[in-house]
Amino acid sequence: MAWRQDLNFTPAGLSWVVNAYLIAFGRLLVLAGRLGDLIGRKRVFLAGIAVFTAAQASASPSRR
């Protein structure tokens, strides 16, 4: 894991990072499920696709 060494993470510090991402993902998953119940699954799905597309479009110029 070269990136772990590049960022000077210890194995314990790396587990904190992974746990933080898992907690954030779990919370967003629950929120998306609740929004799907309130406003409809199709709308939430299309909003997610739009956010993903916008993020990819904004990140693609920075790759060059």
mmJSON file of the N, C-alpha and C atoms, coordinates in Angstrom:
{"data_MODEL":{"atom_site":{
"group_PDB":["ATOM","ATOM","ATOM","ATOM","ATOM","ATOM","ATOM","ATOM","ATOM","ATOM","ATOM","ATOM","ATOM","ATOM","ATOM","ATOM","ATOM","ATOM","ATOM","ATOM","ATOM","ATOM","ATOM","ATOM","ATOM","ATOM","ATOM","ATOM","ATOM","ATOM","ATOM","ATOM","ATOM","ATOM","ATOM","ATOM","ATOM","ATOM","ATOM","ATOM","ATOM","ATOM","ATOM","ATOM","ATOM","ATOM","ATOM","ATOM","ATOM","ATOM","ATOM","ATOM","ATOM","ATOM","ATOM","ATOM","ATOM","ATOM","ATOM","ATOM","ATOM","ATOM","ATOM","ATOM","ATOM","ATOM","ATOM","ATOM","ATOM","ATOM","ATOM","ATOM","ATOM","ATOM","ATOM","ATOM","ATOM","ATOM","ATOM","ATOM","ATOM","ATOM","ATOM","ATOM","ATOM","ATOM","ATOM","ATOM","ATOM","ATOM","ATOM","ATOM","ATOM","ATOM","ATOM","ATOM","ATOM","ATOM","ATOM","ATOM","ATOM","ATOM","ATOM","ATOM","ATOM","ATOM","ATOM","ATOM","ATOM","ATOM","ATOM","ATOM","ATOM","ATOM","ATOM","ATOM","ATOM","ATOM","ATOM","ATOM","ATOM","ATOM","ATOM","ATOM","ATOM","ATOM","ATOM","ATOM","ATOM","ATOM","ATOM","ATOM","ATOM","ATOM","ATOM","ATOM","ATOM","ATOM","ATOM","ATOM","ATOM","ATOM","ATOM","ATOM","ATOM","ATOM","ATOM","ATOM","ATOM","ATOM","ATOM","ATOM","ATOM","ATOM","ATOM","ATOM","ATOM","ATOM","ATOM","ATOM","ATOM","ATOM","ATOM","ATOM","ATOM","ATOM","ATOM","ATOM","ATOM","ATOM","ATOM","ATOM","ATOM","ATOM","ATOM","ATOM","ATOM","ATOM","ATOM","ATOM","ATOM","ATOM","ATOM","ATOM","ATOM","ATOM","ATOM","ATOM","ATOM","ATOM","ATOM","ATOM"],
"id":[1,2,3,4,5,6,7,8,9,10,11,12,13,14,15,16,17,18,19,20,21,22,23,24,25,26,27,28,29,30,31,32,33,34,35,36,37,38,39,40,41,42,43,44,45,46,47,48,49,50,51,52,53,54,55,56,57,58,59,60,61,62,63,64,65,66,67,68,69,70,71,72,73,74,75,76,77,78,79,80,81,82,83,84,85,86,87,88,89,90,91,92,93,94,95,96,97,98,99,100,101,102,103,104,105,106,107,108,109,110,111,112,113,114,115,116,117,118,119,120,121,122,123,124,125,126,127,128,129,130,131,132,133,134,135,136,137,138,139,140,141,142,143,144,145,146,147,148,149,150,151,152,153,154,155,156,157,158,159,160,161,162,163,164,165,166,167,168,169,170,171,172,173,174,175,176,177,178,179,180,181,182,183,184,185,186,187,188,189,190,191,192],
"type_symbol":["N","C","C","N","C","C","N","C","C","N","C","C","N","C","C","N","C","C","N","C","C","N","C","C","N","C","C","N","C","C","N","C","C","N","C","C","N","C","C","N","C","C","N","C","C","N","C","C","N","C","C","N","C","C","N","C","C","N","C","C","N","C","C","N","C","C","N","C","C","N","C","C","N","C","C","N","C","C","N","C","C","N","C","C","N","C","C","N","C","C","N","C","C","N","C","C","N","C","C","N","C","C","N","C","C","N","C","C","N","C","C","N","C","C","N","C","C","N","C","C","N","C","C","N","C","C","N","C","C","N","C","C","N","C","C","N","C","C","N","C","C","N","C","C","N","C","C","N","C","C","N","C","C","N","C","C","N","C","C","N","C","C","N","C","C","N","C","C","N","C","C","N","C","C","N","C","C","N","C","C","N","C","C","N","C","C","N","C","C","N","C","C"],
"label_atom_id":["N","CA","C","N","CA","C","N","CA","C","N","CA","C","N","CA","C","N","CA","C","N","CA","C","N","CA","C","N","CA","C","N","CA","C","N","CA","C","N","CA","C","N","CA","C","N","CA","C","N","CA","C","N","CA","C","N","CA","C","N","CA","C","N","CA","C","N","CA","C","N","CA","C","N","CA","C","N","CA","C","N","CA","C","N","CA","C","N","CA","C","N","CA","C","N","CA","C","N","CA","C","N","CA","C","N","CA","C","N","CA","C","N","CA","C","N","CA","C","N","CA","C","N","CA","C","N","CA","C","N","CA","C","N","CA","C","N","CA","C","N","CA","C","N","CA","C","N","CA","C","N","CA","C","N","CA","C","N","CA","C","N","CA","C","N","CA","C","N","CA","C","N","CA","C","N","CA","C","N","CA","C","N","CA","C","N","CA","C","N","CA","C","N","CA","C","N","CA","C","N","CA","C","N","CA","C","N","CA","C","N","CA","C","N","CA","C","N","CA","C","N","CA","C"],
"label_alt_id":[null,null,null,null,null,null,null,null,null,null,null,null,null,null,null,null,null,null,null,null,null,null,null,null,null,null,null,null,null,null,null,null,null,null,null,null,null,null,null,null,null,null,null,null,null,null,null,null,null,null,null,null,null,null,null,null,null,null,null,null,null,null,null,null,null,null,null,null,null,null,null,null,null,null,null,null,null,null,null,null,null,null,null,null,null,null,null,null,null,null,null,null,null,null,null,null,null,null,null,null,null,null,null,null,null,null,null,null,null,null,null,null,null,null,null,null,null,null,null,null,null,null,null,null,null,null,null,null,null,null,null,null,null,null,null,null,null,null,null,null,null,null,null,null,null,null,null,null,null,null,null,null,null,null,null,null,null,null,null,null,null,null,null,null,null,null,null,null,null,null,null,null,null,null,null,null,null,null,null,null,null,null,null,null,null,null,null,null,null,null,null,null],
"label_comp_id":["MET","MET","MET","ALA","ALA","ALA","TRP","TRP","TRP","ARG","ARG","ARG","GLN","GLN","GLN","ASP","ASP","ASP","LEU","LEU","LEU","ASN","ASN","ASN","PHE","PHE","PHE","THR","THR","THR","PRO","PRO","PRO","ALA","ALA","ALA","GLY","GLY","GLY","LEU","LEU","LEU","SER","SER","SER","TRP","TRP","TRP","VAL","VAL","VAL","VAL","VAL","VAL","ASN","ASN","ASN","ALA","ALA","ALA","TYR","TYR","TYR","LEU","LEU","LEU","ILE","ILE","ILE","ALA","ALA","ALA","PHE","PHE","PHE","GLY","GLY","GLY","ARG","ARG","ARG","LEU","LEU","LEU","LEU","LEU","LEU","VAL","VAL","VAL","LEU","LEU","LEU","ALA","ALA","ALA","GLY","GLY","GLY","ARG","ARG","ARG","LEU","LEU","LEU","GLY","GLY","GLY","ASP","ASP","ASP","LEU","LEU","LEU","ILE","ILE","ILE","GLY","GLY","GLY","ARG","ARG","ARG","LYS","LYS","LYS","ARG","ARG","ARG","VAL","VAL","VAL","PHE","PHE","PHE","LEU","LEU","LEU","ALA","ALA","ALA","GLY","GLY","GLY","ILE","ILE","ILE","ALA","ALA","ALA","VAL","VAL","VAL","PHE","PHE","PHE","THR","THR","THR","ALA","ALA","ALA","ALA","ALA","ALA","GLN","GLN","GLN","ALA","ALA","ALA","SER","SER","SER","ALA","ALA","ALA","SER","SER","SER","PRO","PRO","PRO","SER","SER","SER","ARG","ARG","ARG","ARG","ARG","ARG"],
"label_asym_id":["A","A","A","A","A","A","A","A","A","A","A","A","A","A","A","A","A","A","A","A","A","A","A","A","A","A","A","A","A","A","A","A","A","A","A","A","A","A","A","A","A","A","A","A","A","A","A","A","A","A","A","A","A","A","A","A","A","A","A","A","A","A","A","A","A","A","A","A","A","A","A","A","A","A","A","A","A","A","A","A","A","A","A","A","A","A","A","A","A","A","A","A","A","A","A","A","A","A","A","A","A","A","A","A","A","A","A","A","A","A","A","A","A","A","A","A","A","A","A","A","A","A","A","A","A","A","A","A","A","A","A","A","A","A","A","A","A","A","A","A","A","A","A","A","A","A","A","A","A","A","A","A","A","A","A","A","A","A","A","A","A","A","A","A","A","A","A","A","A","A","A","A","A","A","A","A","A","A","A","A","A","A","A","A","A","A","A","A","A","A","A","A"],
"label_entity_id":["1","1","1","1","1","1","1","1","1","1","1","1","1","1","1","1","1","1","1","1","1","1","1","1","1","1","1","1","1","1","1","1","1","1","1","1","1","1","1","1","1","1","1","1","1","1","1","1","1","1","1","1","1","1","1","1","1","1","1","1","1","1","1","1","1","1","1","1","1","1","1","1","1","1","1","1","1","1","1","1","1","1","1","1","1","1","1","1","1","1","1","1","1","1","1","1","1","1","1","1","1","1","1","1","1","1","1","1","1","1","1","1","1","1","1","1","1","1","1","1","1","1","1","1","1","1","1","1","1","1","1","1","1","1","1","1","1","1","1","1","1","1","1","1","1","1","1","1","1","1","1","1","1","1","1","1","1","1","1","1","1","1","1","1","1","1","1","1","1","1","1","1","1","1","1","1","1","1","1","1","1","1","1","1","1","1","1","1","1","1","1","1"],
"label_seq_id":[1,1,1,2,2,2,3,3,3,4,4,4,5,5,5,6,6,6,7,7,7,8,8,8,9,9,9,10,10,10,11,11,11,12,12,12,13,13,13,14,14,14,15,15,15,16,16,16,17,17,17,18,18,18,19,19,19,20,20,20,21,21,21,22,22,22,23,23,23,24,24,24,25,25,25,26,26,26,27,27,27,28,28,28,29,29,29,30,30,30,31,31,31,32,32,32,33,33,33,34,34,34,35,35,35,36,36,36,37,37,37,38,38,38,39,39,39,40,40,40,41,41,41,42,42,42,43,43,43,44,44,44,45,45,45,46,46,46,47,47,47,48,48,48,49,49,49,50,50,50,51,51,51,52,52,52,53,53,53,54,54,54,55,55,55,56,56,56,57,57,57,58,58,58,59,59,59,60,60,60,61,61,61,62,62,62,63,63,63,64,64,64],
"pdbx_PDB_ins_code":[null,null,null,null,null,null,null,null,null,null,null,null,null,null,null,null,null,null,null,null,null,null,null,null,null,null,null,null,null,null,null,null,null,null,null,null,null,null,null,null,null,null,null,null,null,null,null,null,null,null,null,null,null,null,null,null,null,null,null,null,null,null,null,null,null,null,null,null,null,null,null,null,null,null,null,null,null,null,null,null,null,null,null,null,null,null,null,null,null,null,null,null,null,null,null,null,null,null,null,null,null,null,null,null,null,null,null,null,null,null,null,null,null,null,null,null,null,null,null,null,null,null,null,null,null,null,null,null,null,null,null,null,null,null,null,null,null,null,null,null,null,null,null,null,null,null,null,null,null,null,null,null,null,null,null,null,null,null,null,null,null,null,null,null,null,null,null,null,null,null,null,null,null,null,null,null,null,null,null,null,null,null,null,null,null,null,null,null,null,null,null,null],
"Cartn_x":[0.837,0.0,0.877,1.257,2.146,1.487,0.192,-0.472,-0.524,-0.575,-0.557,0.783,1.865,3.19,3.379,2.835,2.945,2.252,1.135,0.377,0.768,1.742,2.244,1.142,0.29,-0.742,-0.212,-0.521,-0.269,-1.46,-1.338,-2.503,-3.708,-3.454,-4.562,-5.196,-4.368,-4.896,-5.677,-5.215,-5.916,-7.289,-7.385,-8.69,-9.66,-9.167,-10.026,-10.575,-9.747,-10.191,-11.259,-11.023,-11.996,-13.306,-13.238,-14.461,-15.221,-14.516,-15.183,-15.933,-15.305,-15.988,-17.197,-17.084,-18.21,-19.374,-19.086,-20.148,-20.84,-20.065,-20.654,-21.495,-20.988,-21.74,-23.041,-22.977,-24.179,-25.217,-24.778,-25.711,-26.361,-25.574,-26.135,-27.08,-26.801,-27.676,-29.035,-29.035,-30.293,-31.05,-30.325,-30.959,-31.58,-30.86,-31.393,-32.623,-32.609,-33.783,-34.993,-34.779,-35.882,-36.404,-35.467,-35.901,-36.676,-36.252,-36.985,-38.401,-38.582,-39.917,-40.757,-40.133,-40.886,-41.193,-40.229,-40.448,-40.422,-40.169,-40.203,-38.817,-38.741,-37.458,-36.881,-37.759,-37.273,-36.624,-37.249,-36.685,-35.34,-35.234,-33.969,-32.901,-33.273,-32.327,-31.833,-32.749,-32.363,-31.529,-31.839,-31.027,-29.617,-29.512,-28.201,-27.39,-28.043,-27.368,-26.899,-27.739,-27.371,-26.181,-26.173,-25.053,-23.775,-23.877,-22.709,-22.16,-23.051,-22.632,-21.97,-22.545,-21.96,-20.588,-20.436,-19.148,-18.102,-18.489,-17.551,-17.167,-18.14,-17.864,-16.938,-17.113,-16.26,-14.865,-14.739,-13.442,-12.647,-13.308,-12.594,-11.625,-11.912,-10.907,-9.64,-9.757,-8.582,-7.615,-8.029,-7.16,-6.14,-6.391,-5.506,-4.298],
"Cartn_y":[-1.183,0.0,1.24,1.659,2.811,4.095,4.237,5.473,5.599,4.484,4.544,5.091,4.657,5.148,6.601,6.965,8.345,9.324,8.905,9.776,9.605,8.734,8.487,8.011,7.105,6.525,5.282,5.15,3.896,2.976,1.693,0.816,1.256,1.754,2.226,3.48,4.392,5.598,5.286,4.299,3.887,3.314,2.585,2.036,3.148,4.236,5.387,6.014,6.121,6.693,5.804,4.509,3.582,3.633,3.653,3.719,5.019,6.12,7.402,7.359,6.791,6.669,5.744,4.658,3.735,4.372,5.15,5.831,6.854,7.626,8.623,7.932,6.843,6.116,5.558,4.981,4.433,5.494,6.642,7.739,8.244,8.391,8.837,7.795,6.53,5.465,5.53,5.76,5.883,7.131,8.228,9.464,9.292,8.645,8.421,7.513,6.533,5.666,6.429,7.289,8.097,9.079,9.701,10.595,9.839,8.626,7.796,7.513,7.305,7.093,8.365,9.514,10.768,11.319,11.346,12.009,11.054,9.804,8.818,8.335,7.043,6.432,6.939,7.164,7.596,8.975,9.893,11.24,11.205,10.392,10.284,9.669,8.661,8.036,9.042,9.785,10.765,11.893,12.297,13.321,12.791,11.534,10.93,10.855,10.495,10.454,11.855,12.87,14.244,14.722,14.413,14.813,14.105,12.824,12.068,12.633,12.928,13.478,14.832,15.68,17.003,16.887,15.965,15.774,15.271,14.357,13.842,14.916,15.731,16.806,17.858,18.145,19.147,18.6,17.296,16.702,16.4,16.239,15.84,16.903,18.21,19.179,19.189,18.789,18.82,17.674,16.678,15.557,15.905,16.921,17.258,17.985],
"Cartn_z":[0.0,0.0,0.0,-1.167,-1.303,-0.828,-1.069,-0.658,0.855,1.562,3.027,3.505,2.86,3.228,2.799,1.634,1.162,2.098,2.671,3.57,5.032,5.294,6.66,7.61,7.121,7.963,8.645,9.91,10.611,10.339,10.593,10.413,11.255,12.462,13.298,12.706,12.196,11.577,10.317,9.58,8.371,8.702,9.781,10.166,10.557,11.141,11.448,10.177,9.16,7.893,7.259,7.228,6.647,7.42,8.739,9.55,9.314,9.162,8.905,7.574,6.552,5.266,5.362,6.091,6.232,6.977,8.008,8.748,7.862,7.102,6.2,5.126,4.557,3.531,4.096,5.276,5.905,6.172,6.623,6.908,5.616,4.573,3.3,2.703,2.933,2.45,3.143,4.447,5.186,4.725,4.548,4.087,2.705,1.791,0.447,0.487,1.355,1.495,1.996,2.962,3.493,2.446,1.702,0.63,-0.439,-0.722,-1.674,-1.215,0.084,0.625,0.524,0.745,0.775,-0.615,-1.499,-2.788,-3.973,-3.732,-4.815,-5.198,-5.455,-5.778,-7.095,-8.066,-9.376,-9.292,-8.555,-8.395,-7.693,-6.648,-5.913,-6.805,-7.577,-8.49,-9.531,-10.134,-11.144,-10.55,-9.321,-8.651,-8.389,-8.005,-7.788,-9.071,-10.16,-11.455,-11.849,-11.604,-11.941,-11.116,-9.831,-8.969,-9.398,-9.701,-10.153,-11.463,-12.4,-13.69,-13.516,-12.677,-12.436,-11.779,-10.839,-10.19,-11.167,-12.035,-13.038,-14.041,-14.426,-15.387,-14.792,-13.517,-12.884,-12.598,-12.432,-12.137,-13.398,-14.526,-15.73,-16.254,-16.186,-16.645,-15.789,-14.538,-13.665,-13.953,-14.706,-15.045,-16.114,-16.884,-18.002,-17.571],
"occupancy":[1.0,1.0,1.0,1.0,1.0,1.0,1.0,1.0,1.0,1.0,1.0,1.0,1.0,1.0,1.0,1.0,1.0,1.0,1.0,1.0,1.0,1.0,1.0,1.0,1.0,1.0,1.0,1.0,1.0,1.0,1.0,1.0,1.0,1.0,1.0,1.0,1.0,1.0,1.0,1.0,1.0,1.0,1.0,1.0,1.0,1.0,1.0,1.0,1.0,1.0,1.0,1.0,1.0,1.0,1.0,1.0,1.0,1.0,1.0,1.0,1.0,1.0,1.0,1.0,1.0,1.0,1.0,1.0,1.0,1.0,1.0,1.0,1.0,1.0,1.0,1.0,1.0,1.0,1.0,1.0,1.0,1.0,1.0,1.0,1.0,1.0,1.0,1.0,1.0,1.0,1.0,1.0,1.0,1.0,1.0,1.0,1.0,1.0,1.0,1.0,1.0,1.0,1.0,1.0,1.0,1.0,1.0,1.0,1.0,1.0,1.0,1.0,1.0,1.0,1.0,1.0,1.0,1.0,1.0,1.0,1.0,1.0,1.0,1.0,1.0,1.0,1.0,1.0,1.0,1.0,1.0,1.0,1.0,1.0,1.0,1.0,1.0,1.0,1.0,1.0,1.0,1.0,1.0,1.0,1.0,1.0,1.0,1.0,1.0,1.0,1.0,1.0,1.0,1.0,1.0,1.0,1.0,1.0,1.0,1.0,1.0,1.0,1.0,1.0,1.0,1.0,1.0,1.0,1.0,1.0,1.0,1.0,1.0,1.0,1.0,1.0,1.0,1.0,1.0,1.0,1.0,1.0,1.0,1.0,1.0,1.0,1.0,1.0,1.0,1.0,1.0,1.0],
"B_iso_or_equiv":[0.0,0.0,0.0,0.0,0.0,0.0,0.0,0.0,0.0,0.0,0.0,0.0,0.0,0.0,0.0,0.0,0.0,0.0,0.0,0.0,0.0,0.0,0.0,0.0,0.0,0.0,0.0,0.0,0.0,0.0,0.0,0.0,0.0,0.0,0.0,0.0,0.0,0.0,0.0,0.0,0.0,0.0,0.0,0.0,0.0,0.0,0.0,0.0,0.0,0.0,0.0,0.0,0.0,0.0,0.0,0.0,0.0,0.0,0.0,0.0,0.0,0.0,0.0,0.0,0.0,0.0,0.0,0.0,0.0,0.0,0.0,0.0,0.0,0.0,0.0,0.0,0.0,0.0,0.0,0.0,0.0,0.0,0.0,0.0,0.0,0.0,0.0,0.0,0.0,0.0,0.0,0.0,0.0,0.0,0.0,0.0,0.0,0.0,0.0,0.0,0.0,0.0,0.0,0.0,0.0,0.0,0.0,0.0,0.0,0.0,0.0,0.0,0.0,0.0,0.0,0.0,0.0,0.0,0.0,0.0,0.0,0.0,0.0,0.0,0.0,0.0,0.0,0.0,0.0,0.0,0.0,0.0,0.0,0.0,0.0,0.0,0.0,0.0,0.0,0.0,0.0,0.0,0.0,0.0,0.0,0.0,0.0,0.0,0.0,0.0,0.0,0.0,0.0,0.0,0.0,0.0,0.0,0.0,0.0,0.0,0.0,0.0,0.0,0.0,0.0,0.0,0.0,0.0,0.0,0.0,0.0,0.0,0.0,0.0,0.0,0.0,0.0,0.0,0.0,0.0,0.0,0.0,0.0,0.0,0.0,0.0,0.0,0.0,0.0,0.0,0.0,0.0],
"pdbx_formal_charge":[null,null,null,null,null,null,null,null,null,null,null,null,null,null,null,null,null,null,null,null,null,null,null,null,null,null,null,null,null,null,null,null,null,null,null,null,null,null,null,null,null,null,null,null,null,null,null,null,null,null,null,null,null,null,null,null,null,null,null,null,null,null,null,null,null,null,null,null,null,null,null,null,null,null,null,null,null,null,null,null,null,null,null,null,null,null,null,null,null,null,null,null,null,null,null,null,null,null,null,null,null,null,null,null,null,null,null,null,null,null,null,null,null,null,null,null,null,null,null,null,null,null,null,null,null,null,null,null,null,null,null,null,null,null,null,null,null,null,null,null,null,null,null,null,null,null,null,null,null,null,null,null,null,null,null,null,null,null,null,null,null,null,null,null,null,null,null,null,null,null,null,null,null,null,null,null,null,null,null,null,null,null,null,null,null,null,null,null,null,null,null,null],
"auth_seq_id":[1,1,1,2,2,2,3,3,3,4,4,4,5,5,5,6,6,6,7,7,7,8,8,8,9,9,9,10,10,10,11,11,11,12,12,12,13,13,13,14,14,14,15,15,15,16,16,16,17,17,17,18,18,18,19,19,19,20,20,20,21,21,21,22,22,22,23,23,23,24,24,24,25,25,25,26,26,26,27,27,27,28,28,28,29,29,29,30,30,30,31,31,31,32,32,32,33,33,33,34,34,34,35,35,35,36,36,36,37,37,37,38,38,38,39,39,39,40,40,40,41,41,41,42,42,42,43,43,43,44,44,44,45,45,45,46,46,46,47,47,47,48,48,48,49,49,49,50,50,50,51,51,51,52,52,52,53,53,53,54,54,54,55,55,55,56,56,56,57,57,57,58,58,58,59,59,59,60,60,60,61,61,61,62,62,62,63,63,63,64,64,64],
"auth_comp_id":["MET","MET","MET","ALA","ALA","ALA","TRP","TRP","TRP","ARG","ARG","ARG","GLN","GLN","GLN","ASP","ASP","ASP","LEU","LEU","LEU","ASN","ASN","ASN","PHE","PHE","PHE","THR","THR","THR","PRO","PRO","PRO","ALA","ALA","ALA","GLY","GLY","GLY","LEU","LEU","LEU","SER","SER","SER","TRP","TRP","TRP","VAL","VAL","VAL","VAL","VAL","VAL","ASN","ASN","ASN","ALA","ALA","ALA","TYR","TYR","TYR","LEU","LEU","LEU","ILE","ILE","ILE","ALA","ALA","ALA","PHE","PHE","PHE","GLY","GLY","GLY","ARG","ARG","ARG","LEU","LEU","LEU","LEU","LEU","LEU","VAL","VAL","VAL","LEU","LEU","LEU","ALA","ALA","ALA","GLY","GLY","GLY","ARG","ARG","ARG","LEU","LEU","LEU","GLY","GLY","GLY","ASP","ASP","ASP","LEU","LEU","LEU","ILE","ILE","ILE","GLY","GLY","GLY","ARG","ARG","ARG","LYS","LYS","LYS","ARG","ARG","ARG","VAL","VAL","VAL","PHE","PHE","PHE","LEU","LEU","LEU","ALA","ALA","ALA","GLY","GLY","GLY","ILE","ILE","ILE","ALA","ALA","ALA","VAL","VAL","VAL","PHE","PHE","PHE","THR","THR","THR","ALA","ALA","ALA","ALA","ALA","ALA","GLN","GLN","GLN","ALA","ALA","ALA","SER","SER","SER","ALA","ALA","ALA","SER","SER","SER","PRO","PRO","PRO","SER","SER","SER","ARG","ARG","ARG","ARG","ARG","ARG"],
"auth_asym_id":["A","A","A","A","A","A","A","A","A","A","A","A","A","A","A","A","A","A","A","A","A","A","A","A","A","A","A","A","A","A","A","A","A","A","A","A","A","A","A","A","A","A","A","A","A","A","A","A","A","A","A","A","A","A","A","A","A","A","A","A","A","A","A","A","A","A","A","A","A","A","A","A","A","A","A","A","A","A","A","A","A","A","A","A","A","A","A","A","A","A","A","A","A","A","A","A","A","A","A","A","A","A","A","A","A","A","A","A","A","A","A","A","A","A","A","A","A","A","A","A","A","A","A","A","A","A","A","A","A","A","A","A","A","A","A","A","A","A","A","A","A","A","A","A","A","A","A","A","A","A","A","A","A","A","A","A","A","A","A","A","A","A","A","A","A","A","A","A","A","A","A","A","A","A","A","A","A","A","A","A","A","A","A","A","A","A","A","A","A","A","A","A"],
"auth_atom_id":["N","CA","C","N","CA","C","N","CA","C","N","CA","C","N","CA","C","N","CA","C","N","CA","C","N","CA","C","N","CA","C","N","CA","C","N","CA","C","N","CA","C","N","CA","C","N","CA","C","N","CA","C","N","CA","C","N","CA","C","N","CA","C","N","CA","C","N","CA","C","N","CA","C","N","CA","C","N","CA","C","N","CA","C","N","CA","C","N","CA","C","N","CA","C","N","CA","C","N","CA","C","N","CA","C","N","CA","C","N","CA","C","N","CA","C","N","CA","C","N","CA","C","N","CA","C","N","CA","C","N","CA","C","N","CA","C","N","CA","C","N","CA","C","N","CA","C","N","CA","C","N","CA","C","N","CA","C","N","CA","C","N","CA","C","N","CA","C","N","CA","C","N","CA","C","N","CA","C","N","CA","C","N","CA","C","N","CA","C","N","CA","C","N","CA","C","N","CA","C","N","CA","C","N","CA","C","N","CA","C","N","CA","C","N","CA","C","N","CA","C","N","CA","C"],
"pdbx_PDB_model_num":[1,1,1,1,1,1,1,1,1,1,1,1,1,1,1,1,1,1,1,1,1,1,1,1,1,1,1,1,1,1,1,1,1,1,1,1,1,1,1,1,1,1,1,1,1,1,1,1,1,1,1,1,1,1,1,1,1,1,1,1,1,1,1,1,1,1,1,1,1,1,1,1,1,1,1,1,1,1,1,1,1,1,1,1,1,1,1,1,1,1,1,1,1,1,1,1,1,1,1,1,1,1,1,1,1,1,1,1,1,1,1,1,1,1,1,1,1,1,1,1,1,1,1,1,1,1,1,1,1,1,1,1,1,1,1,1,1,1,1,1,1,1,1,1,1,1,1,1,1,1,1,1,1,1,1,1,1,1,1,1,1,1,1,1,1,1,1,1,1,1,1,1,1,1,1,1,1,1,1,1,1,1,1,1,1,1,1,1,1,1,1,1]
}}}
